[in-house]
Amino acid sequence: LYPKHKLERTDTGRLKSDFQQWQRPERIPDVPELREILSPRPGMTFVYTDFSQIEIRIAAQESNDLWLLEILNSGEDIHAMIIADTLYPNPQTFMTAYKDPNDPKHQKALDVRSKHKGATFNILYGATAHGMAESLGISTKKAEEIITKFFSKATALRGYAAAHAKEAVETNQITTP
């Protein structure tokens, strides 16, 4: 199968497929013809992998950012933890509501996580506050606050990114680890 991937009109800079289900096979509708095509032959197995926020993991590891590494190693939902730390004065209140289906603020916490999940990827891909505001449907001022708060926590990542940006300008090239 060869899905057509594209970069234009993506919210985060990640690859986007013209048929989203190729990226998320578990979401393919229950259409017998599709299931037949996407079923392995007898004795064979399809392997599906999800790199689970690989960009965040690489950024944390390469920059040795202790805040991000602590979140990644906590076993908690990465996006919920980042959102809690960057949007809420008391992160534990958000996390309690997020994890407890009986909490009266649970659905609101799920909605906030869903809406702001892209913020981390926007930041990692270097989106401006204006770009983030447009992709998340929030104000530019709120996007600026999120970016500022994120980098106030992810200080090693901020330094790492700044050093690489400076190197790119000086050498007129970009290298990857």
N, C-alpha and C positions, 0 to 999 in steps of 0.2 A: 504494500500500500504506500502510495506516495502523496501525502497531503501537500497542498500548496501553502507554504508559510510566507508570511509577510511581516514587515516591521511598521508599515504606515498605519496610522489610526490605532495605535496601541496606547494604552494608558501608562504603561510602565517602561516601554522600550524592549520588552520581551518579545519573542516570536509569537505570532498569532496565526492560527490556522484558518483557512477559509471555511472549514467544516470543523467546528470546535470539538465534536465528539471524537475525532481522531486523536486529540490530545488527552481526552478523558474517556477512555473506552468504557469505563464503568457507567457512564451516563448515556450510552447509545440507547436510543429507544428500542423497545421490544418489538422490532420488526423482523419477522422470520428470515427474510432475505439477507438482511444485514447480519443477523446472528450467524447464519450459515457461512457467510463470507468470513466472518471474524471468529470462527471456531477452528481450533487446530484439528488437523487430521488425527485419526486414532493413533495413540501411542506418542503423540507430539504434545508439546506444551507451549503456550504463549507466555512470555514473561512481561509483566507490566511493572515499570518502576516509576516511582515518584520521588524526585530528589529532595522533596520536603524543604522548601525555602533555601535551596542551595546557595543562592546569592548572599543571603544573610550569613550563612555558615562560612562561606569563603571570606567575606568581608571581615567577619569577627576573627577568624583564624589568622588571616594575613596581617591584619592590623594589631593583633593581640589585644583587642578591646575587651577589657575585663567585664564591663557592663553587659555587652552582648554575649560574651562567653558564659557568663553566669546565667543569663536567660536561657541560652541554648542548652546548658547542662542541667537546668532546673527540672526538666521533664514537663513543664507547663506549656500551654499553648503559646508559641512564640509571639504571634501577632497580638494576642490579648495582653501578654506581659509588656510588650513595647508600648501598646496603646495606654495601658494602665499607668505606666511610668511617665509617659509624655503628655497625657491629657488630663490626668486627675491628681489633685493635691494629695489624696490618700489612695494610692494604688490598690491597697488591700481591699478597700470597699468595693472597687470595681471588680476585682478578681473574685471576691465572695459572691457578688451578684451574678457574675459570668458563669461560675461553676455550679451554683445552686438553682436548679429549676424551680424550687419553691420560693425563692427570693422574689419579692414583688418587682424588683428592678432587673430581673433576669433577661426578659425579652429586650429591654432597652440596651442592656450590655451586649447582647448578641447583635443587635442592630448597629451599635456603635462599632463593634469589632468588624462587622461586615463592611460597613461604609469606609472605615479608616484603614483597613488592612493594606490597601494600596499605598498608603503614605510611606511605609518603610521602603517599598520598591521604588517609589518616586524619588525618595532621598538617595538611595543607593545608585540610581541611574542619573543623578545630578539634576533632577527637575528643579526649575525655579519655583518660587512660591506661587507665581501666577499659573504656571503649568500644573502644579499640584492642585491648586484651587479649582481649576477647570476639570481635571480628571476626577476629583473627589466630590465636586459640587459643593465646595465650601468657600468661604471668603478668602481673599488673598491674605488678609491680616491673620486669620486663623491658621492658614498654611505656613506663614512666616513664624508664628508661635510654635507650631509643631516642629518645624525644621530647627529652630533655635533650641528648643527643649531637647530634641533628639540629640543634637551635637553637644549639648551641655552634659548629657549622660555618656554619649559615645565619644569621649575626648580622644582616645587613641585612634579611632577611625577617622575623626576629623583631621588629626595631624597626618595620618597616613595618606588621606585623600589630597590634602593640601600639598604635601611633599611630591606626590605623583603628578599633580596638576602643574606644579612649578617645573618639575623635570620635563614634562611634555612641552611646555612653552620654551624652555631653554634648549632642548635638543630637537624640537620639532618632530618628535615621535612619541609613541606610546608603547610601552612594553607590558607584558602580563607576566605574573609570577609563574 
